Amino acid sequence: MIVLYLMIPISLALGIGFVGAFVWSVRNGQMDDTETPAHRILED
């Protein structure tokens, strides 16, 4: 039972960290163009 008191906050912190990283990447334009890299290999 004591393990749950440790694991729940750790899992919540990791989840919030992943959501924060995703929001940061969207705001910085990391996910703007998803088509060009897939077509770039065909142009060579």
N, CA, C and O atoms as CSV, one atom per row, in Angstrom:
chain,resi,resn,atom,element,x,y,z
A,1,MET,N,N,0.821,-1.196,0.000
A,1,MET,CA,C,0.000,0.000,0.000
A,1,MET,C,C,0.867,1.263,0.000
A,1,MET,O,O,0.498,2.274,-0.597
A,2,ILE,N,N,2.016,1.199,0.670
A,2,ILE,CA,C,2.898,2.359,0.718
A,2,ILE,C,C,3.480,2.645,-0.673
A,2,ILE,O,O,3.791,3.791,-0.995
A,3,VAL,N,N,3.623,1.614,-1.479
A,3,VAL,CA,C,4.151,1.794,-2.832
A,3,VAL,C,C,3.215,2.665,-3.653
A,3,VAL,O,O,3.676,3.444,-4.487
A,4,LEU,N,N,1.919,2.552,-3.437
A,4,LEU,CA,C,0.960,3.375,-4.170
A,4,LEU,C,C,1.144,4.858,-3.865
A,4,LEU,O,O,0.965,5.697,-4.748
A,5,TYR,N,N,1.498,5.186,-2.631
A,5,TYR,CA,C,1.729,6.581,-2.275
A,5,TYR,C,C,2.938,7.153,-3.004
A,5,TYR,O,O,3.055,8.368,-3.160
A,6,LEU,N,N,3.816,6.301,-3.440
A,6,LEU,CA,C,4.986,6.725,-4.192
A,6,LEU,C,C,4.712,6.707,-5.706
A,6,LEU,O,O,5.096,7.631,-6.423
A,7,MET,N,N,4.054,5.660,-6.174
A,7,MET,CA,C,3.884,5.482,-7.615
A,7,MET,C,C,2.852,6.427,-8.226
A,7,MET,O,O,3.025,6.871,-9.361
A,8,ILE,N,N,1.796,6.739,-7.505
A,8,ILE,CA,C,0.756,7.620,-8.065
A,8,ILE,C,C,1.304,9.024,-8.337
A,8,ILE,O,O,1.089,9.537,-9.436
A,9,PRO,N,N,1.998,9.670,-7.399
A,9,PRO,CA,C,2.559,10.989,-7.735
A,9,PRO,C,C,3.606,10.935,-8.851
A,9,PRO,O,O,3.686,11.852,-9.668
A,10,ILE,N,N,4.400,9.878,-8.891
A,10,ILE,CA,C,5.393,9.758,-9.960
A,10,ILE,C,C,4.720,9.616,-11.315
A,10,ILE,O,O,5.147,10.239,-12.287
A,11,SER,N,N,3.672,8.804,-11.391
A,11,SER,CA,C,2.981,8.626,-12.668
A,11,SER,C,C,2.250,9.903,-13.079
A,11,SER,O,O,2.202,10.224,-14.266
A,12,LEU,N,N,1.693,10.619,-12.142
A,12,LEU,CA,C,1.049,11.892,-12.474
A,12,LEU,C,C,2.075,12.920,-12.960
A,12,LEU,O,O,1.813,13.665,-13.904
A,13,ALA,N,N,3.226,12.954,-12.318
A,13,ALA,CA,C,4.273,13.880,-12.750
A,13,ALA,C,C,4.765,13.540,-14.154
A,13,ALA,O,O,4.985,14.438,-14.967
A,14,LEU,N,N,4.938,12.260,-14.441
A,14,LEU,CA,C,5.349,11.859,-15.791
A,14,LEU,C,C,4.288,12.212,-16.829
A,14,LEU,O,O,4.616,12.689,-17.915
A,15,GLY,N,N,3.031,11.981,-16.503
A,15,GLY,CA,C,1.946,12.315,-17.425
A,15,GLY,C,C,1.878,13.799,-17.703
A,15,GLY,O,O,1.714,14.214,-18.850
A,16,ILE,N,N,2.004,14.604,-16.660
A,16,ILE,CA,C,1.985,16.060,-16.840
A,16,ILE,C,C,3.207,16.504,-17.636
A,16,ILE,O,O,3.120,17.424,-18.449
A,17,GLY,N,N,4.335,15.858,-17.406
A,17,GLY,CA,C,5.540,16.189,-18.170
A,17,GLY,C,C,5.390,15.887,-19.653
A,17,GLY,O,O,5.806,16.683,-20.494
A,18,PHE,N,N,4.798,14.741,-19.977
A,18,PHE,CA,C,4.588,14.396,-21.392
A,18,PHE,C,C,3.586,15.337,-22.056
A,18,PHE,O,O,3.777,15.738,-23.204
A,19,VAL,N,N,2.537,15.685,-21.352
A,19,VAL,CA,C,1.565,16.636,-21.913
A,19,VAL,C,C,2.219,17.994,-22.103
A,19,VAL,O,O,1.995,18.652,-23.119
A,20,GLY,N,N,3.023,18.421,-21.141
A,20,GLY,CA,C,3.735,19.690,-21.272
A,20,GLY,C,C,4.703,19.689,-22.445
A,20,GLY,O,O,4.798,20.685,-23.162
A,21,ALA,N,N,5.416,18.601,-22.654
A,21,ALA,CA,C,6.334,18.506,-23.789
A,21,ALA,C,C,5.581,18.526,-25.111
A,21,ALA,O,O,6.051,19.115,-26.084
A,22,PHE,N,N,4.420,17.888,-25.152
A,22,PHE,CA,C,3.614,17.895,-26.377
A,22,PHE,C,C,3.101,19.297,-26.685
A,22,PHE,O,O,3.169,19.748,-27.828
A,23,VAL,N,N,2.592,19.985,-25.672
A,23,VAL,CA,C,2.091,21.351,-25.879
A,23,VAL,C,C,3.228,22.266,-26.311
A,23,VAL,O,O,3.045,23.105,-27.193
A,24,TRP,N,N,4.403,22.114,-25.697
A,24,TRP,CA,C,5.560,22.922,-26.072
A,24,TRP,C,C,5.938,22.680,-27.535
A,24,TRP,O,O,6.237,23.627,-28.263
A,25,SER,N,N,5.927,21.425,-27.963
A,25,SER,CA,C,6.323,21.128,-29.344
A,25,SER,C,C,5.307,21.656,-30.347
A,25,SER,O,O,5.683,22.081,-31.439
A,26,VAL,N,N,4.035,21.634,-29.994
A,26,VAL,CA,C,3.017,22.171,-30.905
A,26,VAL,C,C,3.159,23.683,-31.009
A,26,VAL,O,O,3.044,24.238,-32.102
A,27,ARG,N,N,3.405,24.351,-29.901
A,27,ARG,CA,C,3.538,25.813,-29.925
A,27,ARG,C,C,4.793,26.271,-30.647
A,27,ARG,O,O,4.818,27.375,-31.191
A,28,ASN,N,N,5.827,25.456,-30.666
A,28,ASN,CA,C,7.069,25.832,-31.332
A,28,ASN,C,C,7.123,25.383,-32.784
A,28,ASN,O,O,8.162,25.531,-33.427
A,29,GLY,N,N,6.037,24.842,-33.316
A,29,GLY,CA,C,5.983,24.524,-34.736
A,29,GLY,C,C,6.593,23.196,-35.117
A,29,GLY,O,O,6.888,22.983,-36.293
A,30,GLN,N,N,6.793,22.304,-34.188
A,30,GLN,CA,C,7.402,21.020,-34.511
A,30,GLN,C,C,6.462,20.131,-35.320
A,30,GLN,O,O,6.922,19.199,-35.980
A,31,MET,N,N,5.179,20.393,-35.285
A,31,MET,CA,C,4.219,19.509,-35.941
A,31,MET,C,C,3.426,20.232,-37.023
A,31,MET,O,O,2.292,19.857,-37.322
A,32,ASP,N,N,4.015,21.259,-37.603
A,32,ASP,CA,C,3.306,22.030,-38.625
A,32,ASP,C,C,3.198,21.276,-39.952
A,32,ASP,O,O,2.112,21.168,-40.521
A,33,ASP,N,N,4.306,20.766,-40.434
A,33,ASP,CA,C,4.327,20.139,-41.754
A,33,ASP,C,C,4.631,18.649,-41.604
A,33,ASP,O,O,5.771,18.261,-41.348
A,34,THR,N,N,3.619,17.838,-41.763
A,34,THR,CA,C,3.829,16.401,-41.628
A,34,THR,C,C,3.899,15.689,-42.977
A,34,THR,O,O,4.213,14.499,-43.018
A,35,GLU,N,N,3.621,16.371,-44.063
A,35,GLU,CA,C,3.608,15.727,-45.379
A,35,GLU,C,C,4.950,15.807,-46.096
A,35,GLU,O,O,5.335,14.850,-46.767
A,36,THR,N,N,5.661,16.900,-45.977
A,36,THR,CA,C,6.886,17.103,-46.751
A,36,THR,C,C,7.955,16.053,-46.457
A,36,THR,O,O,8.557,15.550,-47.405
A,37,PRO,N,N,8.227,15.692,-45.204
A,37,PRO,CA,C,9.271,14.680,-44.995
A,37,PRO,C,C,8.947,13.338,-45.643
A,37,PRO,O,O,9.858,12.615,-46.048
A,38,ALA,N,N,7.682,12.999,-45.745
A,38,ALA,CA,C,7.317,11.737,-46.385
A,38,ALA,C,C,7.522,11.799,-47.899
A,38,ALA,O,O,7.841,10.783,-48.516
A,39,HIS,N,N,7.345,12.965,-48.501
A,39,HIS,CA,C,7.501,13.102,-49.955
A,39,HIS,C,C,8.945,13.399,-50.356
A,39,HIS,O,O,9.322,13.211,-51.513
A,40,ARG,N,N,9.746,13.862,-49.407
A,40,ARG,CA,C,11.127,14.231,-49.718
A,40,ARG,C,C,11.935,13.038,-50.211
A,40,ARG,O,O,12.804,13.194,-51.069
A,41,ILE,N,N,11.662,11.857,-49.682
A,41,ILE,CA,C,12.422,10.676,-50.093
A,41,ILE,C,C,12.091,10.282,-51.534
A,41,ILE,O,O,12.916,9.668,-52.211
A,42,LEU,N,N,10.904,10.627,-52.000
A,42,LEU,CA,C,10.512,10.272,-53.365
A,42,LEU,C,C,11.121,11.218,-54.393
A,42,LEU,O,O,11.237,10.861,-55.565
A,43,GLU,N,N,11.511,12.419,-53.972
A,43,GLU,CA,C,12.049,13.395,-54.907
A,43,GLU,C,C,13.510,13.131,-55.268
A,43,GLU,O,O,14.002,13.670,-56.259
A,44,ASP,N,N,14.200,12.322,-54.494
A,44,ASP,CA,C,15.628,12.077,-54.768
A,44,ASP,C,C,15.877,11.264,-55.999
A,44,ASP,O,O,17.029,10.992,-56.335
